[in-house]
Amino acid sequence: MEMKKVVSSSIRAIGYENGTLQVEFHTKGTYRYYNVPLYVYNELMSSPSLGAYVSQKINPQYKAHKV
């Protein structure tokens, strides 16, 4: 999966492929979220606060595994 570096105090890079969202945090490691719709990824990438979006919209709704 291609990871895109992002400007964020909590997130280093984000990738998306076939419904799988991968988020590399600065301190917590890398997590994969499954069955994430493309529109959610697009909303995340256009959000003014990536960390807040992940905390409020991604974490509560999608299963994650640390990789």
DRENTOR-929014 format. One record per residue: x, y, z of N, C-alpha, C in turn; residue number from 0. Coordinates in steps of 0.1 Angstrom, whole numbers, plus 5000, padded with zeros to 4 digits. Example, Ala and Ser with C-alpha at 12.3 -4.5 7.8 and 13.67 -1.06 7.14 Angstrom:
[[5132,4943,5078],[5123,4955,5078],[5132,4967,5078],0]
[[5128,4978,5071],[5137,4989,5071],[5129,5000,5079],1]
This chain:
[[5008,4988,5000],[5000,5000,5000],[5009,5012,5000],0]
[[5006,5022,4991],[5013,5034,4991],[5009,5043,5002],1]
[[5019,5048,5010],[5016,5057,5021],[5019,5071,5017],2]
[[5011,5081,5020],[5013,5095,5017],[5016,5102,5030],3]
[[5028,5108,5031],[5032,5116,5042],[5022,5128,5044],4]
[[5019,5130,5056],[5009,5141,5059],[5015,5151,5070],5]
[[5010,5163,5071],[5014,5172,5081],[5004,5171,5092],6]
[[5008,5166,5103],[5000,5164,5115],[5008,5162,5127],7]
[[5003,5166,5138],[5011,5165,5151],[5010,5150,5156],8]
[[5001,5142,5151],[4999,5129,5156],[5001,5118,5146],9]
[[5000,5121,5133],[5000,5112,5122],[5011,5115,5112],10]
[[5019,5105,5109],[5030,5106,5100],[5026,5104,5085],11]
[[5018,5093,5083],[5015,5089,5069],[5001,5082,5069],12]
[[4995,5083,5057],[4982,5076,5056],[4981,5069,5042],13]
[[4976,5057,5042],[4974,5050,5029],[4960,5044,5028],14]
[[4956,5042,5016],[4942,5036,5014],[4943,5027,5002],15]
[[4937,5015,5003],[4936,5006,4992],[4925,4996,4994],16]
[[4916,4995,4985],[4905,4985,4985],[4898,4984,4998],17]
[[4894,4995,5004],[4887,4995,5017],[4895,4994,5029],18]
[[4908,4993,5028],[4917,4992,5039],[4924,5006,5041],19]
[[4923,5012,5053],[4929,5024,5056],[4941,5021,5065],20]
[[4952,5026,5062],[4964,5024,5071],[4969,5038,5076],21]
[[4971,5039,5089],[4975,5051,5095],[4987,5049,5103],22]
[[4998,5056,5100],[5011,5055,5107],[5011,5067,5116],23]
[[5011,5064,5129],[5011,5075,5139],[5026,5078,5143],24]
[[5029,5090,5148],[5042,5093,5152],[5047,5085,5164],25]
[[5038,5082,5173],[5043,5075,5185],[5036,5062,5188],26]
[[5024,5059,5182],[5016,5047,5186],[5018,5036,5176],27]
[[5026,5038,5165],[5028,5027,5156],[5018,5028,5144],28]
[[5016,5017,5137],[5008,5018,5124],[4996,5008,5126],29]
[[4985,5013,5122],[4972,5006,5124],[4965,5005,5110],30]
[[4959,4994,5108],[4950,4991,5096],[4936,4991,5101],31]
[[4927,4998,5093],[4913,4998,5096],[4906,4992,5084],32]
[[4897,4983,5086],[4891,4975,5075],[4877,4980,5072],33]
[[4873,4977,5059],[4860,4981,5054],[4856,4996,5055],34]
[[4866,5004,5052],[4864,5018,5053],[4861,5023,5039],35]
[[4849,5030,5037],[4845,5035,5024],[4855,5046,5019],36]
[[4855,5047,5006],[4864,5057,5000],[4860,5071,5004],37]
[[4847,5074,5006],[4844,5087,5010],[4849,5091,5024],38]
[[4850,5081,5033],[4856,5083,5046],[4871,5087,5045],39]
[[4878,5080,5036],[4892,5083,5034],[4893,5097,5028],40]
[[4885,5101,5019],[4885,5114,5013],[4882,5125,5023],41]
[[4872,5122,5032],[4869,5132,5043],[4881,5133,5052],42]
[[4887,5122,5055],[4899,5123,5064],[4910,5131,5058],43]
[[4913,5129,5045],[4924,5136,5039],[4921,5151,5037],44]
[[4909,5155,5037],[4906,5169,5036],[4902,5175,5049],45]
[[4903,5168,5060],[4900,5173,5073],[4911,5183,5078],46]
[[4907,5193,5085],[4917,5202,5091],[4925,5196,5102],47]
[[4920,5186,5108],[4927,5179,5119],[4926,5164,5117],48]
[[4937,5158,5111],[4937,5144,5108],[4935,5136,5121],49]
[[4943,5139,5131],[4942,5131,5144],[4928,5132,5150],50]
[[4922,5143,5150],[4908,5144,5156],[4898,5136,5147],51]
[[4900,5136,5134],[4891,5129,5125],[4892,5114,5128],52]
[[4905,5109,5129],[4907,5095,5132],[4900,5091,5146],53]
[[4903,5100,5156],[4898,5097,5169],[4882,5097,5170],54]
[[4876,5106,5163],[4862,5108,5164],[4854,5100,5154],55]
[[4859,5098,5142],[4851,5092,5131],[4856,5078,5127],56]
[[4869,5075,5128],[4874,5062,5124],[4875,5052,5135],57]
[[4881,5056,5146],[4883,5046,5157],[4869,5040,5163],58]
[[4859,5049,5164],[4846,5043,5170],[4839,5034,5160],59]
[[4842,5034,5147],[4833,5027,5137],[4840,5016,5130],60]
[[4853,5015,5130],[4860,5005,5122],[4870,4997,5130],61]
[[4870,4984,5127],[4880,4975,5134],[4894,4979,5130],62]
[[4903,4978,5139],[4917,4981,5136],[4926,4970,5141],63]
[[4937,4968,5134],[4948,4959,5139],[4961,4966,5138],64]
[[4969,4965,5148],[4983,4971,5147],[4991,4962,5138],65]
[[4999,4969,5130],[5008,4961,5120],[5022,4964,5124],66]
